[in-house]
C-alpha cells in the first residue's frame, strides 16, 4: 500500500470529527481530538488487520527516540498497541484531552 493511500483523511468513528492526513511523511493512526484509534494494522501502516475494532486510549508513556506514546487497547479483541503523539502538524493531539485522560 502506498504511503499516500495510508495517509488519508478519515472521520473518527468515536467522536465523528474529521481527521486530516499528516504532512510530515508519516501517517495518522489516531484521532487528535478524542485520541481513539482503530485496529486496522497487523504491522504498523499495512492496514491489513480484519479486526477493525475501536481502540481506547489507556495510558501514556515516554520512550527515548520515539517520544511520548499513547497505549491503545482494542475494544473488540483486547490487543494493545502504542502510537506516537502527533505534535507539530495541522491537527496536533489535543493536550487538554491528554491531561484529562491521563491526569498529567
N, CA and C of each residue as an Amber inpcrd file, in Angstrom:
protein
   312
   0.8580000  -1.1800000   0.0000000   0.0000000   0.0000000   0.0000000
   0.8920000   1.2270000   0.0000000   0.5420000   2.2220000  -0.8020000
   1.3580000   3.4240000  -0.8860000   1.1780000   4.2920000   0.3440000
   2.2070000   5.0570000   0.6660000   2.1640000   5.9580000   1.8180000
   1.0290000   6.9750000   1.6380000   0.7790000   7.4330000   0.4110000
  -0.3050000   8.3940000   0.1740000  -1.6580000   7.7840000   0.5140000
  -1.8600000   6.5040000   0.1920000  -3.1280000   5.8450000   0.4930000
  -3.2890000   5.6320000   2.0020000  -2.1700000   5.2900000   2.6870000
  -2.1910000   5.1150000   4.1390000  -2.5280000   6.4290000   4.8350000
  -2.0270000   7.5210000   4.2920000  -2.1340000   8.8290000   4.9150000
  -3.3530000   9.5780000   4.3850000  -4.5130000   8.9970000   4.5630000
  -5.7480000   9.5930000   4.0690000  -6.5410000  10.1950000   5.2220000
  -7.3270000  11.2190000   4.9240000  -8.2050000  11.7720000   5.9620000
  -9.3000000  10.7610000   6.2720000  -9.8810000  10.8930000   7.4720000
 -10.9550000   9.9900000   7.8510000 -11.8610000  10.6790000   8.8590000
 -13.0220000  10.0960000   9.0700000 -13.9510000  10.5530000  10.1040000
 -13.7790000   9.6040000  11.2900000 -13.5090000  10.1600000  12.4600000
 -13.3090000   9.3410000  13.6510000 -14.6100000   8.6110000  13.9910000
 -14.5240000   7.3060000  14.1520000 -15.7080000   6.5110000  14.4780000
 -16.1470000   6.6750000  15.9340000 -15.3000000   7.2670000  16.7690000
 -15.6790000   7.5010000  18.1610000 -16.3520000   8.8640000  18.3490000
 -15.7380000   9.9370000  17.8620000 -16.2770000  11.2860000  18.1140000
 -16.8960000  11.9430000  16.8910000 -16.6980000  11.3700000  15.6990000
 -17.3220000  11.8900000  14.4910000 -16.6350000  13.0870000  13.8510000
 -15.4600000  13.4610000  14.3450000 -14.7660000  14.6210000  13.7830000
 -13.8950000  14.2340000  12.6040000 -13.6770000  15.1880000  11.7150000
 -12.8290000  14.9730000  10.5490000 -11.3670000  15.0410000  10.9610000
 -10.5970000  14.0380000  10.5620000  -9.1780000  13.9630000  10.8760000
  -8.4020000  14.0850000   9.5750000  -7.5510000  15.1030000   9.4980000
  -6.7820000  15.3690000   8.2880000  -5.5110000  14.5220000   8.2510000
  -4.9990000  14.2350000   7.0410000  -3.7420000  13.4840000   6.9410000
  -2.5750000  14.3250000   7.4470000  -1.5060000  13.6570000   7.8350000
  -0.2980000  14.3590000   8.2570000   0.4820000  14.8190000   7.0380000
   1.2940000  15.8310000   7.2200000   2.0800000  16.3560000   6.1070000
   3.5800000  16.1760000   6.3370000   3.9510000  15.3560000   7.3270000
   5.3700000  15.2010000   7.6530000   5.9770000  13.8940000   7.1380000
   5.2960000  13.2110000   6.2260000   5.8060000  11.9570000   5.6810000
   5.3550000  10.7290000   6.4500000   4.6730000  10.9220000   7.5620000
   4.1490000   9.8290000   8.3510000   2.6760000   9.6540000   8.0180000
   1.9560000   8.8700000   8.8270000   0.5250000   8.7220000   8.6220000
  -0.1820000   8.7490000   9.9580000  -1.3960000   9.1890000   9.9310000
  -2.2000000   9.3490000  11.1460000  -2.7970000   8.0080000  11.5350000
  -2.6950000   7.6460000  12.8150000  -3.2820000   6.3830000  13.2560000
  -4.2000000   6.5460000  14.4550000  -4.5190000   7.7800000  14.8230000
  -5.4960000   8.0070000  15.8820000  -6.0690000   9.4170000  15.7310000
  -7.2100000   9.6230000  16.3530000  -7.8990000  10.9040000  16.2960000
  -7.1950000  11.9040000  17.2150000  -6.8820000  13.1060000  16.7310000
  -6.2160000  14.0900000  17.5770000  -7.1510000  14.7360000  18.5990000
  -8.4550000  14.5160000  18.4590000  -9.4340000  15.1520000  19.3460000
  -9.7980000  14.2710000  20.5370000 -10.1910000  13.0210000  20.2810000
 -10.5860000  12.1110000  21.3730000  -9.5090000  11.0670000  21.6590000
  -8.4910000  10.9890000  20.7960000  -7.3330000  10.1030000  20.9230000
  -7.6300000   8.6280000  20.6720000  -8.8570000   8.2840000  20.2510000
  -9.1720000   6.9000000  19.8970000  -8.4730000   6.5310000  18.5930000
  -8.1770000   5.2570000  18.4460000  -7.5690000   4.7210000  17.2460000
  -8.4940000   3.6390000  16.7010000  -8.0740000   3.0090000  15.6180000
  -8.8380000   1.9040000  15.0620000  -7.8660000   0.7690000  14.7700000
  -8.2520000  -0.4470000  15.0940000  -7.3890000  -1.6140000  14.9580000
  -7.3890000  -2.0790000  13.5060000  -6.5220000  -1.4690000  12.7060000
  -6.5060000  -1.7610000  11.2710000  -5.1880000  -2.3590000  10.7820000
  -4.1330000  -2.3450000  11.6020000  -2.8230000  -2.8190000  11.1510000
  -2.4310000  -4.1310000  11.8130000  -1.7720000  -4.9970000  11.0270000
  -1.0640000  -6.1500000  11.5690000   0.3580000  -5.6820000  11.8880000
   1.0030000  -5.0910000  10.9000000   2.2940000  -4.4270000  11.0310000
   2.0060000  -2.9470000  10.8170000   2.5770000  -2.0520000  11.6390000
   2.2390000  -0.6300000  11.5040000   2.2500000  -0.1320000  10.0610000
   1.1080000   0.4150000   9.6550000   0.9640000   1.0000000   8.3290000
   0.4230000   0.0870000   7.2530000   0.2740000  -1.2250000   7.5070000
  -0.1360000  -2.1160000   6.4200000  -1.6450000  -2.1460000   6.1640000
  -2.4540000  -1.7340000   7.1380000  -3.9240000  -1.6860000   7.0320000
  -4.5220000  -3.0460000   6.6620000  -3.9160000  -4.1420000   7.1640000
  -4.3560000  -5.4940000   6.8200000  -5.0920000  -6.2190000   7.9360000
  -5.3080000  -5.5760000   9.0870000  -5.9870000  -6.2510000  10.1850000
  -7.4900000  -6.2410000   9.9520000  -8.1110000  -7.4020000  10.0420000
  -9.5480000  -7.5140000   9.8080000 -10.3810000  -7.2170000  11.0450000
  -9.7610000  -7.0410000  12.2070000 -10.4990000  -6.7700000  13.4410000
 -11.3100000  -5.4810000  13.3140000 -10.6620000  -4.3970000  12.9720000
 -11.2850000  -3.0810000  12.7750000 -12.0200000  -2.5440000  13.9980000
 -11.6840000  -3.0530000  15.1960000 -12.3010000  -2.5400000  16.4140000
 -11.7720000  -1.1650000  16.7900000 -12.5680000  -0.4050000  17.5310000
 -12.0820000   0.8610000  18.0730000 -11.0770000   0.5660000  19.1680000
 -10.0720000   1.4260000  19.2760000  -9.0300000   1.2520000  20.2800000
  -9.0490000   2.4460000  21.2350000  -9.3300000   2.1550000  22.5040000
  -9.4360000   3.1830000  23.5430000  -8.0430000   3.5820000  24.0260000
  -7.7960000   4.8980000  24.1770000  -6.5270000   5.3240000  24.7680000
  -6.4970000   4.9300000  26.2460000  -5.4570000   4.2070000  26.6500000
  -5.3920000   3.6540000  28.0050000  -4.2700000   4.2390000  28.8530000
  -3.2180000   4.7220000  28.2290000  -2.0810000   5.2210000  29.0000000
  -1.1390000   6.0180000  28.1360000  -0.1950000   6.6380000  28.7920000
   0.8020000   7.4600000  28.1200000   2.1650000   7.0460000  28.6460000
   3.1320000   6.9130000  27.7500000   4.4850000   6.5690000  28.1650000
   5.4790000   7.3810000  27.3540000   6.6960000   7.4330000  27.8440000
   7.7700000   8.1030000  27.1260000   8.8290000   7.0760000  26.7910000
   9.2430000   7.0550000  25.5320000  10.2900000   6.1230000  25.1020000
  11.3650000   6.9290000  24.3810000  12.5880000   6.8010000  24.8320000
  13.7150000   7.5040000  24.2310000  13.7700000   7.2160000  22.7270000
  13.9270000   8.2540000  21.9410000  13.9940000   8.1020000  20.4890000
  12.6420000   8.1260000  19.8040000  11.5750000   7.8820000  20.5490000
  10.2220000   7.8800000  19.9830000   9.3760000   8.9980000  20.5730000
   9.7190000   9.4560000  21.7640000   8.9400000  10.4960000  22.4260000
   7.7450000   9.9100000  23.1640000   6.7270000  10.7490000  23.3630000
   5.5330000  10.2940000  24.0660000   4.6810000   9.4180000  23.1580000
   4.1520000   8.3560000  23.7470000   3.3210000   7.4050000  23.0110000
   2.0670000   7.1110000  23.8180000   0.9540000   6.9500000  23.1020000
  -0.3140000   6.5700000  23.7140000  -0.4660000   5.0600000  23.5850000
  -0.8160000   4.4070000  24.6760000  -1.1440000   2.9810000  24.6260000
  -2.6420000   2.8650000  24.3610000  -2.9950000   2.0940000  23.3400000
  -4.3920000   1.8630000  22.9850000  -4.7350000   0.3900000  23.2020000
  -5.9620000   0.1120000  23.6450000  -6.4600000  -1.2680000  23.7760000
  -7.7010000  -1.4100000  22.9000000  -7.7090000  -2.4600000  22.0890000
  -8.8370000  -2.7080000  21.1970000 -10.0570000  -3.1440000  22.0120000
 -11.1830000  -2.4880000  21.7610000 -12.4170000  -2.8130000  22.4610000
 -13.0470000  -4.1060000  21.9520000 -12.6170000  -4.5760000  20.7960000
 -13.1610000  -5.8100000  20.2220000 -12.3380000  -7.0370000  20.6220000
 -11.0140000  -6.9810000  20.4520000 -10.1960000  -8.1850000  20.6810000
  -9.2330000  -8.0640000  21.8580000  -9.0590000  -6.8600000  22.4090000
  -8.2150000  -6.6720000  23.5720000  -6.7390000  -6.4310000  23.2940000
  -6.3070000  -6.5040000  22.0430000  -4.8940000  -6.2750000  21.7310000
  -4.5060000  -4.8480000  22.0980000  -3.2550000  -4.6910000  22.5430000
  -2.7470000  -3.3650000  22.8640000  -1.6650000  -2.9660000  21.8780000
  -1.6470000  -1.6810000  21.5390000  -0.6670000  -1.0960000  20.6290000
  -0.2650000   0.2600000  21.1660000   0.8950000   0.7520000  20.7470000
   1.3100000   2.1000000  21.1020000   1.4250000   2.9420000  19.8330000
   1.0910000   4.2190000  19.9730000   1.1690000   5.1700000  18.8630000
   1.8100000   6.4480000  19.3740000   2.7010000   7.0020000  18.5790000
   3.3280000   8.2740000  18.9380000   2.3010000   9.3940000  18.9920000
   2.5320000  10.3330000  19.9020000   1.7230000  11.5470000  19.9060000
   2.0370000  12.3370000  18.6490000   1.0460000  13.0320000  18.1320000
   1.2350000  13.9060000  16.9870000   1.2920000  15.3230000  17.5130000
   2.4320000  15.9780000  17.2830000   2.6040000  17.3020000  17.8560000
   2.6590000  18.4090000  16.8140000   3.6530000  18.4330000  15.9920000
   3.8540000  19.5510000  15.0660000   3.1750000  19.2850000  13.7340000
   1.8590000  19.4300000  13.7320000   1.1010000  19.2050000  12.5000000
  -0.0880000  20.1530000  12.4720000  -0.8340000  20.1000000  11.3850000
  -2.0150000  20.9410000  11.2380000  -3.0770000  20.6140000  12.2960000
  -3.1190000  19.3670000  12.7540000  -4.0330000  18.9210000  13.8150000
  -3.2260000  18.1780000  14.8780000  -2.5410000  18.8920000  15.7570000
  -1.7960000  18.1930000  16.8120000  -2.7540000  17.5260000  17.7850000
  -2.2580000  16.5220000  18.4990000  -3.0850000  15.8670000  19.5090000
  -3.4950000  16.8740000  20.5680000  -4.7300000  16.7750000  21.0090000
  -5.3320000  17.7140000  21.9570000  -4.7110000  17.5350000  23.3390000
  -3.8470000  18.4830000  23.7340000  -3.1520000  18.3790000  25.0100000
  -4.1270000  18.3950000  26.1860000  -5.2250000  19.1110000  26.0780000
  -6.2190000  19.1280000  27.1500000  -6.8730000  17.7510000  27.3170000
  -7.1140000  17.0550000  26.2100000  -7.6730000  15.7010000  26.2720000
  -6.6560000  14.7390000  26.8930000  -5.3910000  14.9080000  26.5520000
  -4.3420000  14.0720000  27.1340000  -4.2920000  14.2640000  28.6520000
  -4.3400000  15.5200000  29.0870000  -4.3290000  15.8120000  30.5240000
  -5.5510000  15.2300000  31.2060000  -6.7200000  15.3890000  30.5840000
  -7.9650000  14.8600000  31.1590000  -7.9230000  13.3440000  31.2790000
  -7.4800000  12.6700000  30.2210000  -7.4710000  11.2090000  30.2180000
  -6.4330000  10.5960000  31.1410000  -5.2530000  11.2060000  31.1540000
  -4.1300000  10.5830000  31.8310000  -3.6850000  11.2970000  33.1040000
  -4.3740000  12.3810000  33.4780000  -4.0970000  13.0620000  34.7250000
  -2.7060000  13.6390000  34.8440000  -2.1990000  14.1560000  33.7680000
  -0.8420000  14.7130000  33.7780000  -0.8670000  16.1420000  34.2870000
